[in-house]
Structure formats: C-alpha cells, structure tokens
Amino acid sequence: MSIHEGHRGRLKERFREEGLDHFEPHNILEMLLFYAIPQKDTNALAHELLQRFGSLNGVLNATPDQLKTVPGMAMAVAAAVDAIKFKEIVGSIAGDDTIMMAV
C-alpha cells in the first residue's frame, strides 16, 4: 500500500472535522484541485502553483492564461472555464498543456 493511497479521503475527512483553519495553503489548493483533476496526484502541482504565484491568493487571482502556462494545468483551467459557463464559450477540451474552446 502506497503512502498516497487514501490521501484524498484523509484530507477531505480532516476538512470535515477541522475546517480550513489548520490547513496549510498547499492543502487547501490541493483539495480544490481534486475536483478539477480527479485521477491525478495534485500535491506537487499545488506546491508548484504556490511557488509560481507566491501565495494561495496569488493562485486564486491568476488568469486562465497564467494558469495554463503551468505544465499539467490545462485540464483544470478547462474545467474551471466550463464551470463558470461563459455565454461565449460552448465548451472546452484539454490535454496536458493545450486547451481548445468552442465559441
């Protein structure tokens, strides 16, 4: 059994029990990324985003263009764009570092 096995479940359970007050910024970001990247370890990406943008606030205020320059973020950006439901965008699909948007 890997030390990573069950990590998402443990982090979600900790959130339910404690809230975000005792979470480090990378844990908060990692939990947000769980929903955009459902089948991939998001810990390293959370750390990379925090390093690149300086803080959790910096990541959350980054534009889609800034975020998609981070390797592995294209799928998360596409999911966020779809969730926002811009009236000009019908939908999007993404690879590791490329996003196609139908307008």
All heavy atoms as an XYZ file, in Angstrom:
796
protein
N       0.844     -1.195      0.000
C       0.000      0.000      0.000
C       0.879      1.245      0.000
O       1.778      1.384      0.802
C      -0.904     -0.008      1.238
C      -1.847      1.160      1.295
S      -3.115      0.875      2.529
C      -2.942      2.339      3.502
N       0.621      2.158     -0.907
C       1.363      3.402     -1.036
C       0.952      4.376      0.071
O      -0.198      4.368      0.526
C       1.068      4.018     -2.404
O       1.458      5.359     -2.448
N       1.881      5.259      0.466
C       1.533      6.282      1.465
C       0.516      7.264      0.903
O      -0.169      7.951      1.651
C       2.777      7.041      1.974
C       3.467      7.800      0.833
C       3.732      6.129      2.669
C       4.488      8.809      1.292
N       0.406      7.305     -0.437
C      -0.533      8.221     -1.080
C      -1.941      7.627     -1.180
O      -2.898      8.365     -1.389
C      -0.033      8.613     -2.471
C       1.281      9.306     -2.436
N       1.462     10.552     -1.900
C       2.509      8.914     -2.855
C       2.718     10.908     -1.988
N       3.386      9.920     -2.564
N      -2.044      6.315     -1.013
C      -3.341      5.661     -1.122
C      -4.270      6.176     -0.021
O      -3.929      6.192      1.151
C      -3.180      4.147     -1.000
C      -4.418      3.389     -1.399
C      -4.148      1.897     -1.474
O      -3.059      1.507     -1.952
O      -5.026      1.142     -1.053
N      -5.422      6.647     -0.426
C      -6.396      7.167      0.527
C      -6.138      8.601      0.956
O      -6.846      9.131      1.815
N      -5.141      9.255      0.356
C      -4.788     10.614      0.756
C      -5.951     11.589      0.583
O      -6.246     12.373      1.481
C      -3.570     11.099     -0.041
C      -3.219     12.527      0.195
N      -2.738     12.978      1.404
C      -3.290     13.610     -0.614
C      -2.522     14.280      1.324
N      -2.849     14.682      0.113
N      -6.632     11.514     -0.553
C      -7.758     12.418     -0.788
C      -8.837     12.237      0.281
O      -9.363     13.207      0.807
C      -8.366     12.189     -2.169
C      -7.498     12.705     -3.278
C      -8.103     12.415     -4.640
N      -7.203     12.867     -5.672
C      -7.565     13.619     -6.695
N      -8.820     13.966     -6.845
N      -6.684     13.997     -7.589
N      -9.141     10.999      0.576
C     -10.157     10.716      1.605
C      -9.747     11.245      2.968
O     -10.564     11.813      3.689
N      -8.467     11.047      3.319
C      -7.983     11.549      4.617
C      -8.040     13.072      4.680
O      -8.443     13.647      5.692
C      -6.561     11.063      4.875
C      -6.455      9.580      5.182
C      -5.068      9.190      5.663
N      -3.997      9.527      4.730
C      -3.595      8.765      3.719
N      -4.200      7.591      3.500
N      -2.607      9.139      2.928
N      -7.677     13.733      3.588
C      -7.687     15.195      3.571
C      -9.114     15.728      3.646
O      -9.397     16.682      4.381
C      -6.978     15.706      2.315
C      -6.409     17.111      2.366
C      -5.465     17.313      3.536
C      -5.696     17.442      1.068
N     -10.026     15.089      2.922
C     -11.434     15.508      2.978
C     -12.023     15.284      4.368
O     -12.778     16.117      4.879
C     -12.257     14.753      1.932
C     -11.964     15.196      0.516
C     -12.737     14.338     -0.478
C     -12.412     14.693     -1.902
N     -13.135     13.841     -2.864
N     -11.682     14.158      4.997
C     -12.162     13.874      6.356
C     -11.615     14.907      7.341
O     -12.339     15.403      8.212
C     -11.753     12.461      6.776
C     -12.243     12.077      8.166
C     -13.759     12.074      8.299
O     -14.460     11.840      7.295
O     -14.245     12.312      9.427
N     -10.339     15.230      7.203
C      -9.737     16.246      8.075
C     -10.453     17.583      7.893
O     -10.721     18.294      8.865
C      -8.252     16.381      7.732
C      -7.531     17.359      8.595
C      -6.036     17.375      8.302
N      -5.500     18.612      8.782
C      -4.529     19.291      8.216
N      -3.939     18.823      7.144
N      -4.116     20.425      8.717
N     -10.790     17.922      6.657
C     -11.530     19.159      6.388
C     -12.894     19.147      7.076
O     -13.302     20.118      7.696
C     -11.694     19.371      4.889
C     -12.667     20.452      4.534
C     -12.369     21.784      4.787
C     -13.885     20.138      3.954
C     -13.274     22.790      4.473
C     -14.791     21.130      3.638
C     -14.492     22.455      3.898
N     -13.594     18.011      6.974
C     -14.913     17.903      7.626
C     -14.804     18.061      9.139
O     -15.670     18.651      9.771
C     -15.571     16.574      7.270
C     -16.181     16.537      5.886
C     -17.033     15.297      5.662
N     -16.260     14.074      5.592
C     -15.695     13.595      4.481
N     -15.798     14.261      3.358
N     -15.026     12.476      4.496
N     -13.732     17.542      9.712
C     -13.561     17.597     11.165
C     -13.026     18.935     11.668
O     -13.435     19.409     12.718
C     -12.621     16.472     11.617
C     -13.227     15.094     11.478
C     -12.240     13.989     11.821
O     -11.093     14.292     12.222
O     -12.617     12.807     11.676
N     -12.102     19.545     10.925
C     -11.402     20.736     11.408
C     -11.739     22.023     10.671
O     -11.438     23.111     11.158
C      -9.884     20.537     11.278
C      -9.328     19.378     12.045
C      -7.836     19.206     11.781
O      -7.192     20.138     11.246
O      -7.314     18.129     12.115
N     -12.294     21.920      9.466
C     -12.424     23.112      8.629
C     -11.059     23.465      8.063
O     -10.101     22.697      8.177
N     -10.929     24.639      7.483
C      -9.674     25.030      6.843
C      -8.712     25.762      7.769
O      -7.599     26.071      7.372
C      -9.963     25.918      5.621
C     -10.650     25.240      4.454
C     -10.951     26.254      3.352
C      -9.803     24.100      3.914
N      -9.121     26.052      8.993
C      -8.298     26.865      9.890
C      -6.885     26.337     10.102
O      -5.956     27.121     10.233
C      -8.973     27.018     11.258
C     -10.236     27.858     11.182
O     -10.393     28.608     10.203
O     -11.061     27.763     12.104
N      -6.694     25.035     10.139
C      -5.386     24.456     10.418
C      -4.704     23.882      9.181
O      -3.694     23.208      9.288
C      -5.503     23.377     11.503
C      -6.006     23.927     12.793
N      -7.326     23.936     13.117
C      -5.362     24.521     13.825
C      -7.488     24.500     14.301
N      -6.309     24.873     14.753
N      -5.264     24.154      8.014
C      -4.695     23.658      6.768
C      -3.599     24.597      6.285
O      -3.733     25.813      6.367
C      -5.769     23.562      5.683
C      -6.522     22.273      5.662
C      -7.143     21.768      6.787
C      -6.639     21.557      4.487
C      -7.845     20.585      6.762
C      -7.345     20.361      4.439
C      -7.941     19.871      5.582
N      -2.550     24.020      5.743
C      -1.520     24.799      5.060
C      -2.072     25.193      3.685
O      -2.954     24.497      3.151
C      -0.250     23.960      4.878
C       0.433     23.586      6.184
C       1.014     24.792      6.899
O       1.494     25.730      6.222
O       0.985     24.802      8.140
N      -1.568     26.290      3.101
C      -2.078     26.709      1.785
C      -2.014     25.611      0.723
O      -2.943     25.476     -0.075
C      -1.168     27.885      1.413
C      -0.761     28.463      2.733
C      -0.618     27.261      3.646
N      -0.957     24.792      0.734
C      -0.879     23.745     -0.287
C      -1.977     22.698     -0.100
O      -2.461     22.134     -1.075
C       0.516     23.091     -0.337
C       0.813     22.183      0.793
N       1.315     22.638      1.992
C       0.677     20.846      0.920
C       1.476     21.605      2.807
N       1.088     20.516      2.178
N      -2.411     22.448      1.141
C      -3.502     21.501      1.372
C      -4.831     22.044      0.853
O      -5.634     21.304      0.278
C      -3.647     21.164      2.854
C      -2.502     20.365      3.409
O      -1.968     20.706      4.460
N      -2.096     19.309      2.735
N      -5.052     23.333      1.054
C      -6.282     23.968      0.563
C      -6.320     23.894     -0.961
O      -7.317     23.474     -1.558
C      -6.376     25.432      1.037
C      -6.495     25.483      2.567
C      -7.558     26.141      0.373
C      -6.347     26.864      3.156
N      -5.217     24.290     -1.581
C      -5.150     24.270     -3.033
C      -5.268     22.849     -3.572
O      -5.965     22.592     -4.557
C      -3.850     24.917     -3.503
C      -3.689     25.108     -4.996
C      -4.875     25.856     -5.601
C      -2.395     25.837     -5.280
N      -4.631     21.913     -2.910
C      -4.707     20.511     -3.317
C      -6.163     20.027     -3.305
O      -6.619     19.358     -4.226
C      -3.847     19.663     -2.385
C      -3.687     18.245     -2.806
C      -2.774     17.452     -1.886
O      -2.355     17.952     -0.834
O      -2.508     16.298     -2.242
N      -6.907     20.382     -2.257
C      -8.317     19.981     -2.198
C      -9.121     20.595     -3.337
O      -9.981     19.938     -3.927
C      -8.932     20.375     -0.854
C      -8.617     19.382      0.228
S      -9.588     19.600      1.721
C     -11.230     19.783      1.135
N      -8.861     21.853     -3.663
C      -9.555     22.481     -4.787
C      -9.229     21.773     -6.103
O     -10.103     21.573     -6.944
C      -9.178     23.960     -4.890
C      -9.687     24.861     -3.773
C      -9.078     26.246     -3.880
C     -11.201     24.926     -3.773
N      -7.982     21.377     -6.242
C      -7.555     20.696     -7.463
C      -8.149     19.292     -7.592
O      -8.284     18.783     -8.705
C      -6.023     20.627     -7.528
C      -5.311     21.955     -7.762
C      -3.814     21.800     -7.531
C      -5.611     22.496     -9.148
N      -8.517     18.672     -6.470
C      -9.139     17.338     -6.521
C     -10.317     17.324     -7.493
O     -10.552     16.351     -8.195
C      -9.698     16.924     -5.159
C      -8.699     16.563     -4.104
C      -9.119     16.415     -2.796
C      -7.360     16.367     -4.391
C      -8.232     16.068     -1.787
C      -6.461     16.019     -3.399
C      -6.901     15.872     -2.094
N     -11.093     18.395     -7.499
C     -12.326     18.430     -8.278
C     -12.069     18.754     -9.744
O     -12.864     18.404    -10.600
C     -13.298     19.420     -7.642
C     -13.618     18.984     -6.237
C     -12.984     19.562     -5.142
C     -14.495     17.927     -6.002
C     -13.239     19.114     -3.855
C     -14.749     17.470     -4.714
C     -14.119     18.073     -3.651
O     -14.366     17.621     -2.384
N     -10.947     19.409    -10.034
C     -10.605     19.707    -11.420
C      -9.771     18.601    -12.053
O      -9.801     18.405    -13.258
C      -9.836     21.029    -11.490
N      -9.021     17.881    -11.217
C      -8.138     16.811    -11.704
C      -8.431     15.566    -10.875
O      -7.733     15.267     -9.905
C      -6.657     17.228    -11.572
C      -6.419     18.583    -12.234
C      -5.754     16.160    -12.184
C      -5.055     19.166    -11.982
N      -9.482     14.835    -11.217
C      -9.960     13.760    -10.354
C      -9.076     12.517    -10.243
O      -9.187     11.794     -9.276
C     -11.318     13.395    -10.953
C     -11.264     13.869    -12.351
C     -10.335     15.037    -12.377
N      -8.205     12.249    -11.181
C      -7.471     10.977    -11.179
C      -5.963     11.147    -11.066
O      -5.219     10.269    -11.465
C      -7.794     10.210    -12.463
C      -9.246      9.860    -12.619
C      -9.654      8.699    -11.749
O      -8.935      7.722    -11.632
N     -10.808      8.792    -11.128
N      -5.487     12.274    -10.537
C      -4.062     12.535    -10.523
C      -3.647     13.098     -9.164
O      -4.409     13.814     -8.530
C      -3.737     13.541    -11.642
C      -2.288     13.849    -11.828
C      -2.112     14.793    -13.015
C      -0.672     15.235    -13.125
N      -0.492     16.260    -14.152
N      -2.422     12.788     -8.749
C      -1.882     13.364     -7.525
C      -1.741     14.865     -7.733
O      -1.091     15.311     -8.678
C      -0.521     12.733     -7.223
C       0.146     13.315     -5.996
O      -0.507     14.070     -5.235
O       1.338     13.025     -5.785
N      -2.348     15.662     -6.883
C      -2.341     17.114     -7.056
C      -1.389     17.827     -6.093
O      -1.259     19.042     -6.148
C      -3.761     17.680     -6.868
O      -4.248     17.304     -5.581
C      -4.704     17.182     -7.944
N      -0.698     17.086     -5.240
C       0.180     17.704     -4.243
C       1.319     18.482     -4.884
O       1.554     19.646     -4.547
C       0.715     16.641     -3.282
C       1.528     17.254     -2.167
O       2.712     17.546     -2.338
N       0.891     17.462     -1.027
N       2.042     17.858     -5.800
C       3.182     18.534     -6.440
C       2.711     19.757     -7.224
O       3.363     20.803     -7.208
C       3.923     17.564     -7.350
N       1.564     19.633     -7.893
C       1.029     20.753     -8.657
C       0.647     21.903     -7.726
O       0.909     23.074     -8.032
C      -0.172     20.304     -9.480
C      -0.826     21.350    -10.364
C       0.179     22.002    -11.313
C      -1.977     20.718    -11.142
N       0.047     21.590     -6.583
C      -0.304     22.631     -5.612
C       0.945     23.384     -5.161
O       0.959     24.612     -5.105
C      -1.029     22.015     -4.413
N       2.005     22.649     -4.868
C       3.264     23.293     -4.456
C       3.836     24.158     -5.582
O       4.311     25.274     -5.338
C       4.287     22.246     -4.013
C       4.028     21.699     -2.652
N       4.336     22.385     -1.497
C       3.478     20.527     -2.252
C       4.003     21.664     -0.447
N       3.466     20.527     -0.879
N       3.795     23.638     -6.805
C       4.332     24.392     -7.945
C       3.549     25.687     -8.164
O       4.130     26.753     -8.403
C       4.299     23.541     -9.210
C       4.879     24.268    -10.408
C       4.910     23.443    -11.679
O       4.654     22.219    -11.623
O       5.193     24.025    -12.731
N       2.229     25.606     -8.076
C       1.406     26.802     -8.255
C       1.691     27.843     -7.176
O       1.809     29.036     -7.466
C      -0.079     26.425     -8.241
C      -0.580     25.694     -9.475
C      -1.954     25.086     -9.207
C      -0.625     26.623    -10.677
N       1.817     27.397     -5.943
C       2.115     28.330     -4.849
C       3.480     28.978     -5.030
O       3.645     30.176     -4.780
C       2.023     27.619     -3.505
C       0.607     27.257     -3.072
C       0.639     26.322     -1.879
C      -0.192     28.516     -2.742
N       4.437     28.190     -5.475
C       5.769     28.743     -5.707
C       5.729     29.773     -6.842
O       6.305     30.847     -6.733
C       6.755     27.629     -6.037
C       8.165     28.141     -6.253
C       9.148     27.007     -6.497
O       8.789     25.836     -6.480
N      10.383     27.355     -6.728
N       5.019     29.449     -7.899
C       4.967     30.340     -9.060
C       4.210     31.628     -8.773
O       4.624     32.705     -9.191
C       4.322     29.626    -10.242
C       4.294     30.515    -11.493
C       3.829     29.776    -12.683
N       4.839     28.798    -13.063
C       5.000     28.344    -14.289
N       4.223     28.788    -15.242
N       5.910     27.465    -14.563
N       3.096     31.536     -8.052
C       2.241     32.703     -7.845
C       2.394     33.334     -6.460
O       1.747     34.335     -6.164
C       0.778     32.348     -8.133
C       0.557     31.989     -9.571
C       0.388     30.670     -9.956
C       0.549     32.960    -10.559
C       0.199     30.328    -11.285
C       0.364     32.626    -11.896
C       0.182     31.313    -12.256
N       3.230     32.759     -5.609
C       3.597     33.395     -4.352
C       2.707     33.141     -3.154
O       3.146     33.265     -2.022
N       1.444     32.799     -3.380
C       0.513     32.583     -2.267
C      -0.764     31.940     -2.804
O      -0.982     31.906     -4.028
C       0.147     33.921     -1.601
O      -0.605     34.724     -2.495
N      -1.609     31.488     -1.895
C      -2.903     30.933     -2.298
C      -3.721     32.017     -2.994
O      -4.349     31.783     -4.029
C      -3.652     30.384     -1.079
C      -5.004     29.739     -1.351
C      -4.887     28.589     -2.335
C      -5.624     29.256     -0.050
N      -3.690     33.221     -2.455
C      -4.404     34.343     -3.071
C      -3.888     34.610     -4.478
O      -4.669     34.882     -5.391
C      -4.263     35.591     -2.188
C      -5.229     36.679     -2.592
O      -6.392     36.429     -2.854
N      -4.725     37.902     -2.645
N      -2.576     34.523     -4.663
C      -1.993     34.717     -5.986
C      -2.480     33.681     -6.983
O      -2.759     34.003     -8.136
N      -2.592     32.435     -6.537
C      -3.094     31.368     -7.417
C      -4.555     31.624     -7.763
O      -4.959     31.555     -8.925
C      -2.945     29.981     -6.758
C      -3.601     28.900     -7.615
C      -1.486     29.643     -6.497
N      -5.356     31.946     -6.760
C      -6.790     32.129     -6.986
C      -7.093     33.348     -7.841
O      -8.142     33.409     -8.487
C      -7.522     32.219     -5.641
C      -7.461     30.958     -4.784
C      -8.136     31.198     -3.445
C      -8.078     29.766     -5.495
N      -6.188     34.313     -7.878
C      -6.387     35.515     -8.688
C      -5.657     35.463    -10.028
O      -5.728     36.412    -10.800
C      -5.962     36.761     -7.904
C      -6.977     37.106     -6.841
O      -8.138     37.330     -7.136
N      -6.544     37.108     -5.602
N      -4.977     34.364    -10.315
C      -4.285     34.215    -11.592
C      -5.308     34.064    -12.711
O      -6.379     33.494    -12.523
C      -3.363     32.997    -11.551
N      -4.961     34.580    -13.871
C      -5.858     34.467    -15.026
C      -5.723     33.068    -15.633
O      -4.712     32.390    -15.417
C      -5.480     35.509    -16.102
O      -4.194     35.172    -16.632
C      -5.492     36.915    -15.549
N      -6.706     32.638    -16.412
C      -6.569     31.342    -17.090
C      -5.302     31.261    -17.942
O      -4.660     30.227    -17.985
C      -7.840     31.253    -17.947
C      -8.855     32.032    -17.166
C      -8.064     33.185    -16.587
N      -4.942     32.355    -18.610
C      -3.710     32.343    -19.411
C      -2.482     32.106    -18.542
O      -1.571     31.388    -18.933
C      -3.540     33.651    -20.181
C      -4.418     33.723    -21.420
O      -4.859     32.654    -21.892
O      -4.653     34.833    -21.911
N      -2.444     32.718    -17.360
C      -1.311     32.500    -16.459
C      -1.298     31.062    -15.958
O      -0.245     30.438    -15.887
C      -1.381     33.461    -15.270
C      -1.142     34.898    -15.636
C      -1.455     35.830    -14.482
O      -2.478     35.686    -13.811
N      -0.577     36.789    -14.249
N      -2.460     30.537    -15.606
C      -2.530     29.181    -15.074
C      -2.170     28.133    -16.112
O      -1.511     27.147    -15.800
C      -3.930     28.894    -14.516
C      -4.271     29.587    -13.219
C      -5.746     29.403    -12.913
C      -3.415     29.059    -12.074
N      -2.585     28.338    -17.353
C      -2.338     27.299    -18.352
C      -0.866     27.205    -18.733
O      -0.454     26.260    -19.379
C      -3.222     27.466    -19.576
C      -2.849     28.566    -20.507
C      -3.798     28.595    -21.685
C      -3.362     29.686    -22.647
N      -4.242     29.756    -23.777
N      -0.042     28.175    -18.312
C       1.392     28.077    -18.574
C       2.077     27.099    -17.626
O       3.223     26.736    -17.835
C       2.087     29.445    -18.465
O       1.992     29.930    -17.128
C       1.490     30.446    -19.433
N       1.388     26.666    -16.588
C       1.938     25.692    -15.652
C       1.679     24.297    -16.228
O       0.524     23.944    -16.476
C       1.273     25.819    -14.258
C       1.792     24.762    -13.311
C       1.489     27.222    -13.697
N       2.731     23.494    -16.480
C       2.518     22.156    -17.040
C       1.517     21.345    -16.210
O       1.586     21.323    -14.984
C       3.906     21.520    -16.994
C       4.845     22.683    -17.008
C       4.139     23.767    -16.247
N       0.572     20.720    -16.891
C      -0.418     19.894    -16.210
C      -1.667     20.641    -15.792
O      -2.604     20.050    -15.272
N      -1.733     21.954    -16.004
C      -2.885     22.732    -15.547
C      -3.963     22.923    -16.599
O      -5.032     23.431    -16.292
C      -2.430     24.113    -15.060
C      -1.934     24.128    -13.640
S      -3.166     23.567    -12.442
C      -4.421     24.821    -12.574
N      -3.721     22.555    -17.838
C      -4.697     22.823    -18.890
C      -6.057     22.202    -18.573
O      -7.091     22.844    -18.765
C      -4.186     22.333    -20.238
N      -6.080     20.972    -18.068
C      -7.364     20.314    -17.767
C      -8.111     21.055    -16.659
O      -9.329     21.215    -16.716
C      -7.139     18.858    -17.389
C      -6.653     18.028    -18.554
S      -6.205     16.395    -18.005
C      -7.302     15.431    -18.986
N      -7.388     21.508    -15.660
C      -8.015     22.242    -14.556
C      -8.567     23.581    -15.041
O      -9.665     23.986    -14.650
C      -7.018     22.454    -13.424
N      -7.813     24.261    -15.885
C      -8.287     25.534    -16.428
C      -9.533     25.305    -17.286
O     -10.522     26.037    -17.160
C      -7.177     26.245    -17.232
C      -7.733     27.458    -17.972
C      -6.032     26.659    -16.311
N      -9.516     24.279    -18.122
C     -10.680     23.980    -18.960
C     -11.898     23.651    -18.094
O     -13.008     24.107    -18.376
C     -10.371     22.826    -19.912
N     -11.701     22.885    -17.034
C     -12.812     22.554    -16.134
C     -13.357     23.812    -15.465
O     -14.576     23.977    -15.324
C     -12.347     21.547    -15.076
N     -12.469     24.700    -15.068
C     -12.907     25.954    -14.435
C     -13.674     26.815    -15.437
O     -14.715     27.386    -15.103
C     -11.706     26.707    -13.884
N     -13.178     26.905    -16.668
C     -13.870     27.682    -17.703
C     -15.265     27.097    -17.949
O     -16.252     27.829    -18.033
C     -13.041     27.717    -19.010
C     -13.878     28.213    -20.187
C     -11.804     28.588    -18.823
N     -15.366     25.777    -18.019
C     -16.676     25.137    -18.207
C     -17.601     25.407    -17.023
O     -18.792     25.648    -17.200
C     -16.523     23.634    -18.426
C     -15.944     23.287    -19.788
O     -15.917     24.163    -20.676
O     -15.513     22.131    -19.965
N     -17.055     25.376    -15.819
C     -17.870     25.585    -14.613
C     -18.389     27.020    -14.529
O     -19.498     27.258    -14.041
C     -17.060     25.246    -13.364
N     -17.601     27.969    -15.012
C     -18.016     29.375    -14.971
C     -19.157     29.638    -15.947
O     -19.982     30.512    -15.738
C     -16.812     30.306    -15.253
C     -15.814     30.197    -14.100
C     -17.258     31.746    -15.447
C     -14.487     30.868    -14.351
N     -19.233     28.854    -17.004
C     -20.312     28.936    -18.003
C     -20.370     30.306    -18.689
O     -21.391     30.983    -18.688
C     -21.665     28.591    -17.379
C     -21.722     27.190    -16.828
C     -23.123     26.834    -16.398
C     -23.205     25.504    -15.717
N     -22.672     24.368    -16.346
N     -19.230     30.699    -19.275
C     -19.204     31.920    -20.078
C     -20.191     31.764    -21.216
O     -20.222     30.731    -21.880
C     -17.805     32.160    -20.670
C     -16.769     32.541    -19.657
C     -15.817     31.618    -19.244
C     -16.728     33.823    -19.142
C     -14.851     31.975    -18.331
C     -15.760     34.188    -18.231
C     -14.813     33.262    -17.814
N     -21.003     32.780    -21.476
C     -22.001     32.658    -22.541
C     -21.365     32.534    -23.917
O     -21.953     31.976    -24.835
C     -22.983     33.823    -22.508
C     -22.382     35.165    -22.810
C     -23.425     36.263    -22.764
C     -22.734     37.601    -23.068
N     -23.667     38.677    -23.162
N     -20.131     33.031    -24.082
C     -19.450     32.966    -25.366
C     -18.804     31.613    -25.647
O     -18.417     31.327    -26.771
C     -18.330     34.025    -25.440
C     -18.787     35.453    -25.239
C     -18.838     35.877    -23.772
O     -18.534     35.065    -22.886
O     -19.189     37.032    -23.524
N     -18.655     30.766    -24.621
C     -17.937     29.501    -24.779
C     -18.903     28.337    -24.629
O     -19.531     28.167    -23.588
C     -16.792     29.387    -23.756
C     -15.804     30.547    -23.969
C     -16.086     28.038    -23.880
C     -14.726     30.632    -22.918
N     -19.015     27.537    -25.689
C     -19.910     26.383    -25.679
C     -19.335     25.267    -24.810
O     -20.049     24.597    -24.084
C     -20.154     25.874    -27.118
C     -21.016     24.623    -27.113
C     -20.787     26.963    -27.957
N     -18.028     25.078    -24.884
C     -17.369     24.039    -24.103
C     -15.883     24.022    -24.399
O     -15.399     24.760    -25.251
N     -15.167     23.195    -23.666
C     -13.726     23.107    -23.878
C     -13.252     21.677    -23.642
O     -13.895     20.910    -22.932
C     -12.998     24.071    -22.946
O     -13.209     23.719    -21.595
N     -12.132     21.358    -24.277
C     -11.449     20.098    -24.019
C      -9.971     20.421    -23.847
O      -9.491     21.434    -24.344
C     -11.664     19.062    -25.151
C     -11.189     19.605    -26.497
C     -13.105     18.616    -25.206
C     -11.212     18.582    -27.610
N      -9.263     19.584    -23.115
C      -7.867     19.887    -22.825
C      -7.012     18.635    -22.809
O      -7.482     17.552    -22.478
C      -7.765     20.590    -21.473
N      -5.760     18.840    -23.140
C      -4.717     17.841    -22.957
C      -3.868     18.301    -21.776
O      -4.339     19.081    -20.956
N      -2.636     17.863    -21.712
C      -1.778     18.272    -20.596
C      -1.483     19.765    -20.606
O      -1.414     20.400    -19.563
C      -0.459     17.500    -20.601
C      -0.640     16.083    -20.115
O      -1.647     15.815    -19.424
O       0.225     15.253    -20.412
N      -1.240     20.320    -21.783
C      -0.849     21.721    -21.836
C      -1.536     22.517    -22.951
O      -1.077     23.567    -23.350
C       0.665     21.863    -21.943
C       1.232     21.188    -23.191
O       0.436     20.658    -23.977
O       2.455     21.211    -23.359
N      -2.648     21.989    -23.455
C      -3.365     22.651    -24.542
C      -4.864     22.639    -24.240
O      -5.387     21.646    -23.766
C      -3.135     21.915    -25.885
O      -1.734     21.818    -26.105
C      -3.791     22.640    -27.036
N      -5.504     23.752    -24.531
C      -6.963     23.863    -24.348
C      -7.577     24.276    -25.673
O      -7.097     25.198    -26.320
C      -7.324     24.916    -23.278
C      -6.688     24.578    -21.938
C      -8.845     25.036    -23.150
C      -6.837     25.676    -20.915
N      -8.661     23.596    -26.073
C      -9.442     24.021    -27.220
C     -10.810     24.431    -26.710
O     -11.458     23.670    -25.976
C      -9.598     22.893    -28.245
C     -10.317     23.381    -29.491
S     -10.683     22.075    -30.666
C     -12.262     21.540    -30.042
N     -11.219     25.633    -27.046
C     -12.523     26.126    -26.609
C     -13.406     26.342    -27.828
O     -12.980     26.926    -28.819
C     -12.360     27.425    -25.837
C     -11.638     27.243    -24.542
S     -11.592     28.761    -23.624
C     -10.335     28.354    -22.440
N     -14.634     25.852    -27.744
C     -15.619     26.062    -28.808
C     -16.421     27.297    -28.463
O     -16.994     27.397    -27.368
C     -16.531     24.843    -28.914
N     -16.425     28.249    -29.406
C     -17.157     29.502    -29.171
C     -18.307     29.650    -30.150
O     -18.358     29.017    -31.156
C     -16.233     30.743    -29.279
C     -15.236     30.720    -28.147
C     -15.516     30.789    -30.595
